[in-house]
Amino acid sequence: MNFIAKISLLTILIFTSCNSSAQKKEDYKKSIDSILQNSNPKFNGVVLISQSGKTLYSKPQGFSNFETKKLLKLDTQFEIMSNSKQIAAVLILLEVEKGKVDLNTPIKKYLPELTQTWADSVTVHQLLNHSHGIVALQKPLAFKPGTNFKYGDLSFSLLGKIVEFSTKKSYEDVANALFKHLKMAHTFAYSKDKIQNLASGYINKNNVFEIVKNSKIKPENLGADGIVSIASDLVIWNNNLHKGKILKPESYKLLTANTILSQHNFFGKEKEPYGYGIRIIEKEPVKYIGHTGLGDGFSSVNLYFPESDVSFIVLENQMNEDINLVYACEFKIKNILFKSALLSKK
């Protein structure tokens, strides 16, 4: 084979290899389209995938309101429910950075109105990682603080009150100020008189959608599940949070530290590390961090893959009556991403 022929063959091989790699990277989009179009139960929400701040895939599918047949759009707002906890954790850590809150101090210092004896032993840290043992305000602890994991909303409602105690401002004002600073223009703490472009939430009963008329979000539990947002704003949140633009490095390390283990079906069958309002997944094919949210007829998934700088956001204004079918599409899409070239190291 002469020199020119060898060069030609090498060029063809390189082009074929690059083209094949690019094709493989694009295949996940077709697969996601197929899942959304053929899902049972029906998918009703928004999917957004970005890398390094650039949107690679975005699709709204279904209705913002089934009664009026108003279609979902990319700027439709959703209640993100327990993905709100990560935001509350960040607001607490910002107060820690100012020296106004100590993570290892009993919460009685910041919530003097609490008369329960456990307020003198449960720490801020234990509220943040659900190791507090609190099951209800007027009940004894379920276990000694720091010895077990019990997920719930009450601890983050209390954290919201600690934010208010420390800042001398309402939780709503503190959270909204951060969103404004980050230019998350469509994100805010829930308020009945500020619903803007909020979708209606639904319970899915065998693909029959029943509207949820009354929100469980109240001013006192904004820290637990009270944030309204859109998919692209959550990408802004990820890009700022995970790249050191909100918290100092030592604070971010606390947020994402392995402080306790817990299990959640969306993240696998084994117990994985839990930080402060965020899960750290180490045993799946690709390491990532993130959380889910569920309630009021809404569900949300916010995952970030550090090695490839990819955000995967899914917001739905439905939650299935069968708990085993919640996050069904999200789970399938996550597994597609695992197999794609997208999540390979940059």
C-alpha positions as CSV (number, residue, x, y, z in Angstrom):
1,M,0.0,0.0,0.0
2,N,1.5,3.3,-1.0
3,F,1.8,6.4,1.2
4,I,-1.2,8.2,-0.2
5,A,-3.4,5.1,0.1
6,K,-2.3,4.7,3.8
7,I,-3.2,8.4,4.5
8,S,-6.5,8.0,2.9
9,L,-7.3,4.9,4.8
10,L,-6.3,6.5,8.1
11,T,-8.5,9.6,7.3
12,I,-11.5,7.3,6.7
13,L,-10.9,5.4,9.9
14,I,-10.6,8.6,12.0
15,F,-13.7,10.1,10.4
16,T,-15.7,6.9,10.9
17,S,-14.6,6.7,14.5
18,C,-15.6,10.3,15.2
19,N,-18.8,10.0,13.4
20,S,-19.7,6.8,15.3
21,S,-18.9,8.5,18.6
22,A,-21.0,11.5,17.7
23,Q,-23.8,9.2,16.7
24,K,-23.6,7.3,19.9
25,K,-23.7,10.5,21.8
26,E,-26.9,11.6,20.0
27,D,-28.7,8.2,20.3
28,Y,-29.8,9.0,23.9
29,K,-32.0,11.8,22.6
30,K,-34.0,9.4,20.3
31,S,-34.2,6.9,23.2
32,I,-35.6,9.6,25.5
33,D,-38.1,10.7,22.9
34,S,-39.3,7.1,22.6
35,I,-39.7,6.7,26.4
36,L,-41.7,9.9,26.7
37,Q,-44.0,9.1,23.7
38,N,-44.7,5.5,24.7
39,S,-44.6,5.7,28.5
40,N,-47.3,4.0,30.6
41,P,-48.1,5.5,32.9
42,K,-48.2,8.7,30.8
43,F,-45.4,11.2,31.2
44,N,-46.6,14.7,31.8
45,G,-43.8,17.2,32.5
46,V,-40.5,18.7,31.3
47,V,-37.1,17.0,30.7
48,L,-33.9,19.0,30.4
49,I,-30.4,17.8,30.1
50,S,-27.5,20.3,30.0
51,Q,-23.7,20.1,29.9
52,S,-21.4,22.9,31.0
53,G,-24.4,25.2,31.1
54,K,-25.4,24.4,27.5
55,T,-28.8,22.8,26.9
56,L,-28.5,19.5,25.0
57,Y,-32.0,18.2,25.3
58,S,-35.2,19.9,26.4
59,K,-38.8,18.8,26.0
60,P,-42.1,19.7,27.5
61,Q,-44.8,17.1,27.1
62,G,-48.4,17.2,28.2
63,F,-50.6,19.7,29.9
64,S,-50.1,22.4,32.5
65,N,-53.8,22.1,33.2
66,F,-55.8,19.1,32.0
67,E,-59.2,20.9,32.4
68,T,-58.3,23.8,30.1
69,K,-55.9,21.8,27.9
70,K,-53.2,24.4,28.5
71,L,-49.9,22.9,27.2
72,L,-46.8,22.7,29.3
73,K,-43.9,24.9,28.1
74,L,-40.2,25.1,29.1
75,D,-41.0,28.1,31.3
76,T,-43.9,26.4,33.1
77,Q,-43.3,26.5,36.9
78,F,-43.5,23.4,39.1
79,E,-43.5,22.8,42.8
80,I,-40.2,21.0,43.3
81,M,-41.2,19.7,46.8
82,S,-38.2,18.0,48.6
83,N,-35.7,19.4,46.1
84,S,-36.4,22.5,48.2
85,K,-34.4,20.9,51.1
86,Q,-31.1,21.4,49.3
87,I,-31.9,25.1,49.1
88,A,-32.7,25.3,52.8
89,A,-29.4,23.5,53.5
90,V,-27.5,26.1,51.5
91,L,-29.2,28.9,53.3
92,I,-28.2,27.4,56.6
93,L,-24.6,27.0,55.5
94,L,-24.5,30.6,54.4
95,E,-25.4,31.5,58.0
96,V,-22.7,29.2,59.2
97,E,-20.2,31.0,57.0
98,K,-21.2,34.3,58.7
99,G,-20.6,32.7,62.1
100,K,-24.3,33.1,63.1
101,V,-25.1,29.3,63.2
102,D,-23.1,26.5,64.6
103,L,-23.9,23.0,63.1
104,N,-23.0,21.2,66.3
105,T,-25.1,23.4,68.6
106,P,-28.5,22.1,70.0
107,I,-31.4,23.7,68.1
108,K,-32.8,25.2,71.3
109,K,-30.4,28.1,70.9
110,Y,-32.0,29.1,67.6
111,L,-35.5,28.0,68.4
112,P,-36.0,29.1,72.0
113,E,-39.8,28.7,71.7
114,L,-39.3,24.9,71.6
115,T,-40.2,23.4,75.0
116,Q,-39.5,19.8,74.1
117,T,-36.6,18.3,76.0
118,W,-35.0,16.9,72.8
119,A,-34.4,20.5,71.7
120,D,-31.5,20.6,74.1
121,S,-29.8,17.5,72.4
122,V,-30.7,17.6,68.7
123,T,-28.2,19.6,66.7
124,V,-28.5,21.6,63.5
125,H,-26.3,19.0,61.8
126,Q,-28.7,16.3,62.7
127,L,-31.7,18.2,61.3
128,L,-29.8,18.6,58.0
129,N,-29.0,14.9,57.5
130,H,-32.2,13.5,59.0
131,S,-30.4,11.8,61.9
132,H,-32.4,13.7,64.6
133,G,-35.0,11.1,65.5
134,I,-37.9,13.7,65.6
135,V,-41.2,12.2,64.4
136,A,-43.5,14.9,65.6
137,L,-43.2,18.0,67.8
138,Q,-45.2,16.6,70.7
139,K,-43.8,13.1,70.6
140,P,-40.6,11.6,72.0
141,L,-37.6,10.9,69.7
142,A,-37.7,7.7,67.7
143,F,-34.0,7.1,68.4
144,K,-31.0,8.7,70.0
145,P,-29.9,11.7,67.7
146,G,-27.1,10.8,65.4
147,T,-27.6,7.0,65.5
148,N,-30.1,6.4,62.6
149,F,-31.7,7.9,59.5
150,K,-35.3,8.9,59.3
151,Y,-36.4,11.0,56.4
152,G,-39.1,13.6,56.9
153,D,-40.2,17.2,56.4
154,L,-40.4,18.5,59.9
155,S,-36.6,18.8,60.4
156,F,-36.3,21.1,57.3
157,S,-39.3,23.1,58.4
158,L,-37.4,23.7,61.6
159,L,-34.3,24.6,59.6
160,G,-36.4,27.2,57.8
161,K,-37.2,28.7,61.1
162,I,-33.5,28.8,62.1
163,V,-32.8,30.7,58.9
164,E,-35.4,33.2,60.0
165,F,-34.0,33.4,63.5
166,S,-30.5,34.0,62.2
167,T,-31.3,36.5,59.4
168,K,-34.2,38.3,61.2
169,K,-36.1,38.0,57.9
170,S,-38.8,35.8,56.6
171,Y,-37.7,32.6,54.9
172,E,-39.5,33.7,51.8
173,D,-37.5,36.9,51.6
174,V,-34.1,35.2,52.2
175,A,-34.7,32.5,49.6
176,N,-36.0,34.9,47.0
177,A,-33.0,37.2,47.5
178,L,-30.7,34.3,46.7
179,F,-32.7,33.4,43.6
180,K,-32.6,37.0,42.4
181,H,-28.8,37.1,42.9
182,L,-28.4,33.9,40.9
183,K,-30.7,35.3,38.2
184,M,-33.2,32.4,38.7
185,A,-36.0,34.7,37.4
186,H,-38.7,32.0,37.5
187,T,-38.0,30.6,41.0
188,F,-39.5,31.7,44.3
189,A,-40.7,30.5,47.6
190,Y,-44.3,29.5,47.3
191,S,-47.0,32.1,48.0
192,K,-50.7,31.9,47.1
193,D,-50.6,35.4,45.7
194,K,-47.5,34.8,43.5
195,I,-48.3,31.7,41.5
196,Q,-47.2,33.3,38.1
197,N,-47.1,30.4,35.6
198,L,-47.5,27.5,38.0
199,A,-48.8,24.3,36.6
200,S,-51.7,22.5,38.4
201,G,-50.7,19.3,40.2
202,Y,-52.5,16.0,39.6
203,I,-52.8,12.5,41.0
204,N,-52.5,9.9,38.2
205,K,-55.0,7.1,38.7
206,N,-54.5,4.7,35.8
207,N,-53.8,7.6,33.4
208,V,-56.9,9.5,34.7
209,F,-55.7,12.8,36.2
210,E,-57.4,14.2,39.3
211,I,-56.4,17.8,40.2
212,V,-55.0,18.5,43.7
213,K,-57.0,21.5,44.8
214,N,-55.2,22.4,48.1
215,S,-51.4,22.7,48.5
216,K,-49.8,21.3,51.6
217,I,-47.2,24.1,51.5
218,K,-47.5,26.6,54.3
219,P,-45.3,29.5,55.4
220,E,-44.0,27.3,58.2
221,N,-42.8,24.5,56.0
222,L,-41.2,26.4,53.1
223,G,-37.8,25.0,54.1
224,A,-39.0,21.5,53.5
225,D,-40.9,21.6,50.3
226,G,-41.8,25.2,49.5
227,I,-39.9,26.2,46.3
228,V,-41.4,26.8,42.9
229,S,-39.1,26.6,39.9
230,I,-38.5,25.8,36.2
231,A,-36.1,23.3,34.7
232,S,-33.7,25.8,33.3
233,D,-33.5,27.7,36.6
234,L,-32.5,24.4,38.3
235,V,-29.6,24.1,35.8
236,I,-28.5,27.7,36.9
237,W,-28.7,26.5,40.5
238,N,-26.6,23.4,39.8
239,N,-24.0,25.4,37.8
240,N,-23.6,27.9,40.7
241,L,-23.8,25.4,43.6
242,H,-21.5,22.7,42.3
243,K,-18.9,25.2,40.9
244,G,-18.2,27.1,44.0
245,K,-20.3,30.2,43.3
246,I,-22.6,30.1,46.3
247,L,-20.8,28.3,49.1
248,K,-17.2,28.4,50.2
249,P,-15.3,25.1,49.5
250,E,-15.4,24.0,53.1
251,S,-19.2,24.6,53.2
252,Y,-19.8,22.7,50.0
253,K,-17.8,19.8,51.4
254,L,-20.1,19.7,54.4
255,L,-23.1,19.8,52.1
256,T,-21.9,16.8,50.1
257,A,-20.2,14.8,52.9
258,N,-21.0,11.2,53.6
259,T,-22.5,11.8,57.1
260,I,-25.0,8.9,57.1
261,L,-26.4,6.1,54.8
262,S,-29.9,5.8,53.5
263,Q,-31.8,3.9,50.8
264,H,-34.2,5.2,48.1
265,N,-35.5,3.1,45.3
266,F,-34.8,5.7,42.6
267,F,-31.1,5.6,43.5
268,G,-30.8,1.9,43.8
269,K,-31.4,-1.0,46.3
270,E,-28.4,-0.3,48.5
271,K,-27.8,2.3,51.1
272,E,-25.9,5.3,49.8
273,P,-24.4,8.4,51.5
274,Y,-26.6,11.3,52.4
275,G,-25.3,14.8,52.9
276,Y,-27.4,17.9,53.7
277,G,-30.6,17.7,51.6
278,I,-28.7,15.8,48.9
279,R,-27.7,12.2,48.1
280,I,-24.2,11.2,47.0
281,I,-24.5,8.2,44.8
282,E,-21.4,6.0,44.5
283,K,-22.5,2.5,43.6
284,E,-24.3,3.1,40.3
285,P,-22.4,3.0,37.0
286,V,-21.5,6.7,37.2
287,K,-21.1,8.7,40.4
288,Y,-23.5,11.6,40.8
289,I,-25.3,13.7,43.4
290,G,-28.9,14.8,43.6
291,H,-32.4,14.5,45.1
292,T,-36.0,13.8,44.3
293,G,-39.3,15.6,45.3
294,L,-42.8,14.4,45.6
295,G,-46.1,15.9,46.8
296,D,-49.1,18.1,45.9
297,G,-49.4,16.3,42.6
298,F,-45.9,17.1,41.6
299,S,-42.6,15.1,41.3
300,S,-39.1,16.3,40.6
301,V,-35.7,14.9,39.9
302,N,-32.5,17.0,40.0
303,L,-29.2,15.1,39.3
304,Y,-25.7,16.4,38.7
305,F,-22.9,14.4,37.3
306,P,-19.6,16.1,38.3
307,E,-17.2,14.2,36.0
308,S,-19.0,15.2,32.9
309,D,-20.6,18.5,34.2
310,V,-24.1,17.2,33.2
311,S,-27.4,18.3,34.8
312,F,-30.4,16.1,34.4
313,I,-33.7,17.7,35.4
314,V,-37.2,16.3,35.3
315,L,-40.3,18.1,36.6
316,E,-43.7,16.6,36.4
317,N,-47.1,18.0,37.5
318,Q,-48.4,14.5,38.3
319,M,-47.7,11.9,40.9
320,N,-48.9,8.3,40.4
321,E,-51.3,6.8,42.9
322,D,-49.1,3.7,42.8
323,I,-45.9,4.7,44.6
324,N,-44.1,2.0,42.6
325,L,-44.8,3.9,39.4
326,V,-43.5,7.3,40.6
327,Y,-40.4,8.4,38.7
328,A,-40.9,5.5,36.2
329,C,-39.8,7.6,33.2
330,E,-37.1,9.3,35.1
331,F,-35.6,6.0,36.1
332,K,-35.5,4.8,32.5
333,I,-34.0,8.0,31.2
334,K,-31.3,7.9,33.9
335,N,-30.3,4.4,32.8
336,I,-30.2,5.5,29.2
337,L,-27.8,8.3,30.2
338,F,-25.6,5.8,32.0
339,K,-25.2,3.9,28.7
340,S,-24.6,7.0,26.6
341,A,-21.3,8.7,25.8
342,L,-22.6,11.8,27.4
343,L,-21.6,10.8,30.9
344,S,-18.0,9.9,30.0
345,K,-15.3,12.1,31.6
346,K,-14.7,15.4,29.9
